[in-house]
Amino acid sequence: MILRRIAIALALATAWYSSHAATDAAKVWQVGTFDGSSAEFAQGEPHQPVVFVVGHDRPSTGWFAFAPSALPGKPSDENTAPRTIVFSVPDKPGPAYRLTASLIIERSSVPALRVGINGRTGLFYLHPKLDYAMGDMTAAFDPAYSKAEVTFDFPGSWLKSGRNQVTLQAVATADEGVPDAGFNYDAIGLESLASLPVGVDAHAEPTIFYQTHGAGIDERVDVFVCYAEHPHAGHVELAIGSHTWTKPLAGGQDFGEERIQFQVPEFTGQTAAHMTVDMDGHPSQFTETLQPQKKWTLFMVPHVHLDVGYTDYQAKVSAIQSRILDEAMDQTAQHPAFRFSTDGEWNLEQFLKSRSPEDQQRVIEAIRKQQLYVPAESSNVLTGFPTAETLIRSLYPSADFSRAHGTPFNYANITDVPSYSWSYASILAAAGLPYFLAGSNNDRAPVLLLGHLTGNSPFWW
């Protein structure tokens, strides 16, 4: 028997069935439609434990689209507890079965999937792939929108004639779970198989997580081991080049997948990796070609969007934005590497109107030292509506401040409003501004879906 490696869901319902037809699989039941969308399920949160009875309940009322993650150290409620699918096997169970759960990632963190089959439990990790098929509307503006599929086989002896149940639960795997983490269900299906292979599966994935190690750099490589029965003793050996590492299997579950992390000296190009999985004295060999992941250098500058009249009335927004600058300068005093950028010159103008001469000089010095950054625009504008003269004049207050105090005048930004006209690019360039930062609100336009700006950023305008 084999637990199949978690695969990425790349197809719609017809492809799903055609890809499984070659294995002589026959559908036992299905909840939802394998179409990349969770629209057929109930929205919102359940107010009682979710128990879906196949052949009786409807997906639109009995199964909920979003499953938030159960967080470590926190008790589960009706929303995060395992959700149950009850079904009947009228005759003697067949030789083997395949369970498939197609999932959609629409949040900022990726949980794992815990599966229960008549009391047996196992954990599976998700390997999402970005998806632009627009299955759910959030795909138009969510840069993390992706799909993943968990597919695994199990013996018919795990089922019984009569009532059976499968439980599914989203669980956080990090030490500190992200509060809004979870996944949406695309569909869940159970098929019967004519036979069941025997074995263990292993797969290695290089990650984007690097760390310095002496004079060198290590890349974290995750090895995922799938098994169909609880290992009483076992270990994983990873060999890359002249290096070999060995780590034990944790066990602790009836079936499922384990993630074992290795710190591997930096490698380039396609590199062969050899894995040995020893379970209860029975070794299995695997070979895979690894490609190192991209190294990222992240620069983070805290920023608070200015929304006069939307978040509150103007006088209150002015007071809050001024208070933010006080706090930013206090942070820099405590943490010299801290930096902050305003959303426009208007924020600085309100501060200067409401503070003492000492505070005014303090903020000017912070800008001179490039502890605070002030963009060229007075405030964010819908660049497609104003005349060219208005766009030019929107740079005047910041330019005047720069000339008067010798502070930088070198970038503009627009946050939230998805409007970047060609005229604005020309005006910024003519004003000598080499940099423009765009933090678009994709609720207002599907710029990610249509333009893939997240994949093409930074970009040359």
N, C-alpha and C positions, 0 to 999 in steps of 0.2 A: 504494500500500500504506500502511496506517496502523497504527500501534501504538496500541491503544486505551488511553485513560487508565485508570489504576488505579481500580477501582471497589470500593465497599464490599460485602462479601458479606452479603446480607440474607435469603437464602432457603435452603430445604432442597433436596434433590436434585430433587424434582418441579418446583419453581419454576425451578431452574437449567436444566433441560431445556426447559421451556416457553418461557422467555425467549430461549433460543437457537434454538428451532425456526423462528422467523420468518426467520432468516438462511439457511435451507436447509443448516444444518450437520449433518454426520453423524459420529457417534462413531467414532473410530479405536481408541482405548484409554482406559482409566480405571484409576487406582490409588486404591483407597479409595472411600468413599461420600460424596457431598456432603450430609452431614446435620449438620454443625456439631460433629462429634465425632471425636476421634482414637483412639477405643477399638479400632478394627479393626486398628491398626498395632502393631508390636512395641514393647515398652516397654524402658527401659534404654538402654544405650549399645552401639554396634557395636564389635566387636573386630577388624574388618577392613574395608577399603573397601566401601561399600554399592553394589552393582550389582544392580538389579532388572530381571529379564528378563520382559517382558510375555508372558503366556500360559504361563509356566513357574513363576514364583515367586508365593508367596502374600503378601498385605500383612501378615498376622499374624506372619510370620517374616522376610520379605525387605525390608520398609520400616519404618523406625523413626519413631515418633510425634514425638519431640522432636528439633529440630535446633538445637544451640547455635551462637552466632555465632562466626565466625572473627574474632579480634581483631586490630587493626592492629599490625604489627610483630612478631607472634608466628606461628610456623609452625603450619600445620594438622596435626591428627592424624586418626585414623580417624573421630572423632566430628564434627569441624568441617570436614572436607574436602568438596568437592562430591560429591553423591550422584547416581548415574547410573541412568537408566531406558533400557533397551535395547529396541528394538522393530523389527519388520520391515515394510517396505512391499513387498508381493509384486509389484505392477505399477508402471508409471510413476507418480510422484507427481502428485497433483492440482494445480489452479491455486494453491490457498492453504490455509493451516491456521490454527487458533486453539488456543493453549495457555492453559489456565486452571489456576491454583494457588490453592486456597482455604486460608487459613491462620488459625490461632488464636493469639492473644497471651495467654499466661498468666504472663509474667514482667514484671519491672520496667522493661525497656527494649525498644524496638521496633527490630529490625534491618531491613536491606534484603534483597531477594532478588536474588541473581545467577543468571542463567539462561544456559546454554550449549546451543547447537543445532549439533551436528556441527562443533564448533570455533569457531563464532561465539559471542561472549559479550555480555551486556548486563545492566545493573543497573536494578532497579525499587524505588521507595520504597513503603512500606506506609502506608495511611491507615485505621487501625483504627477501628471503631465499637463502643461498649460493647454487650455481648450478655448477655441474661438468659435465654436459651433452655435453659440447663443441659445443653449438649452434653457437656461433660466435668464431672466432679464438682467440680473446682476452681472452677467458676463460682459455687458456693454461698458461697465465702468469699474469692475473689480480686477486689479492687476494680478491677484492671486488665484483667479478662477481656474480650476483645473479638475481633472477626473482621475480616479483610481479604481481598480477592481481587485477584489480579493476572491480567488477561486481555489478551492481545495477539495480533495476527495477523501472519503472516509468509508469504512466497511459497513455493510448492511447490518452487522451485529449490533451496531450502536442504536439502531431503531428497533421497534417492536410492533407487533400487530396491534392496531388500535391507536390510542392517543399518543402523540409525540410532540416535542416542542424544541424550538430553536430560539435562543436568545441572542440579541445583538446589543452592544453598548460601545459608545465612543469613550475612550479613556485617554487622559493626558499621560505621557510617558516621561516628561521632564520633572525635575524635582519641584519646580514651581510652575503650575499650570497657568496658561494664559486664560483670563476670565471668559473671553468671548469665543474660545476655540470650540470646534465641533465640525460636523459635516452634514450635508444633505444627502438623503437617499435618492438614487436614481431608480433602482429596482433591486429586488432580491429574488432568487430563483433556486429551486431544488430539482435536480435531474437524477434519474436512476441510470447506473452503468452496468454493462454486461460483465465486467471484470475490473479488478483493482491491482495496479502495479505495486511492487514492493520496493521501498527504498527511502533514502534521505536526500534532501536537496540543499544546495548551498550556492550563494551568490554574493559577490563582492562589489561594493560601490564606493569609489573615491568620493570625498566630500569637499566642500569649499572651506573647511575648517583647517587652518594651518597654525602651527605654533613654532617658535624658535626653540632649538634644542642645541645648546652649546653654540658652535659656529655655524650650524646648519639649520634647516627647516624641515619639520615633519608635517606630513599631510595625514589627516585622519581617514582611514579606510574602514568602512563598516562591512562586516561579513554577516549575512543573514542566513540562518540555518533553519530549515523547515523539517519537522518530524511529526509522525503520526501517533506516537506513544510516549509516555513519560520516560525520560532517560534517567536511569538510576545512577549512572556515572558516564561522563563523557567530556571531551575537550575538542577544541578547534585549533588546527595548526595552519598558519598562513606563511607561505614562502614566496618572497619576491627578490630576485637576484640572489645575492649571497646572504640575505637576512632571513631568519626564520623566527616566528613568534608563536607562542602557544598560550591559549587561555581556556579555562574550563567552561563547560555549559552550565547554566544556572539550574535548568530543570524547573521544577515548581509548577508545571502545568501538564495537562493530559496530552495535549497536542498543540501545534501552532508553530510560531516562529520566534527565534531569538536573534537579537542584534548584538554582535560582539565587536567592540571598537578597538582598532589597532592604530598606533602612531607609527607611520612608515616614513623613512627618510625620503625627501623630495625626489621624484622621478619625472622624467620627461618622455613625451611621446607614448606610443603604445608599448605597454610592458606586460609581460606574462606573469600571472599570479597562480600559484598552486595551493590548493586547499585540501586538507585532510580532516574529515569529521569522524571522530571515533565515538561511537555510542555503545556503551555496555560491551566494549571489547571488539566491536565490529567496525572497522575503518571503511570509509568511502572516500574516493579521490575525485577532485574537481579541478579543472583548469579553465582560466578565464583571462582575457586580454583587457587590461585596465588603461583608461585614459585619464591623466591628471585633470583635476578641475581648475577652473580659472581662479587666480588670486585676486581678491578684491581689497581695495583700500577704501575704507569708509570715512568720509568727513561729515561730521554732524554739527550743525549750528542750530540751536533752538530758535523757534520762530513762532509768533502768535499772530494769527490772521486778524486783520482789522475789518469789522463789518458794522459800520456806523448805521444805526437805524434798524438793523436786522437782529442783532443780539440784544440791543437795548437802545434807549434814547441817547441822543448825541452827548449830552453832558456827562452821563454815567460812563459811556464808552470812553470818553476823554479821560476821566479820572482813573479808570481801570488800566488803560494803556499807559498812562503816566506812572502808575504804581508798578507796572511790569518793568519799566526801565529802572526804577529804584531797586527792585528785586534782582534784576540782571546785574547791576553794578555791585550789589552785595555778594552775589554768587562769584563774580570775578575776584573780589577781594578775598574770599575764602578759598577759591579754586582758580589760580592764575591762568589755567588753560581754558577756562570757560569763555565762550563767545555767544553773542546774541545778535540777531538781526531784526530790525523793525519791518513792518509791512508797508511802510511809506513814510515820507517826511512829515506827514500830518501828525503822526504819533509824537515825533520830536518837538514839533511846534506846540502841541498841547502841553508837553512837559515844561518847556521854557516859559510858557505863559503863567504857569501855576506854581513855580518853584522859586526858592530864594536864590540870590546871586551865587551863593556858595554851591548850591545844588546845580545851578546852571553851568557853572564852571566845571563841576565834577563830570557832568555828562559830556561836555565838549572835550575834555581830556580823555575820557573813555573812547570817544569816537576817533580822536587823533591817534591814540595808541592802538586802534583797531581791535578794541575789546567789544565795542558795539559797532554795528554796521548799519548805515542808513542808505537805502536805495535812492536812485535818481528821481523816481516818480513821487509826486506829492501824495497820491493814493492810487489804488487799483481802479482802472477804468475799462469799460467795454471798448476796446480799441477800434472796433468796426463802426461805432456810432459817431465819435467826435470828428471834427474836421482836423486836417493836418495841423492847423494853427493851435487848436486846443491841445493836441498831443504834445506839441513843442512846448507850449506854455506850462504844461503839467510838470516839466522838468525845472522850471525857473526857481521855485523855493529851495530845492535841494542844491542847485548850482550856486545860488546866492549864499547859502550857508557855507558851502565848501570854500568859496572865494574868501569869505569873511574870516573863516577860522582855520583855513589850511587843512581841511579834512578830505578824505578820499571821495572822489566822484567818478565811479568806474563801473557801476552795474545797475541794472533795473530788474525788478521782479513783478510778476503778476501771480497772485495766489487766488485760487477758487474759480475765478471767472474764465471760462474757456474761450478766450478771444485773443488771437495773436495775428493781427493783420500784417500784410506785407508793408504797408506804410509805416507801421510801428518799427519794424526792423530797420527801415531806411532812416527814420528819424533818430533812433538810438545810435546807429552807426555815424550819422552826421554830427551827433553831439559828442562823439569821441568815446562812447561807452562800449567796451569790448565784450561785456558779459550780460546775458539775460537769463534769468531763472524763471522757469514756468512750473508752478505747482497747481495743476488744473484740478477742478472739481468735476470728476467724470460723471456725476449724477446729471449734469447739464448737457452732456454731449458724449457720444460713444467714441472718444478720440483714441482710447486704448484698443477697442475692437477693430476700428477701421484703420488707424494709423500705426498701431503697435509702438506708441511713443516710448513706453517703458523699455522696449527692447532696442530702440534706436537712440537712447539717451546716454550721455550727452550727444547732441547732434549739431551739425553745422547748418546754420540758417542761410 
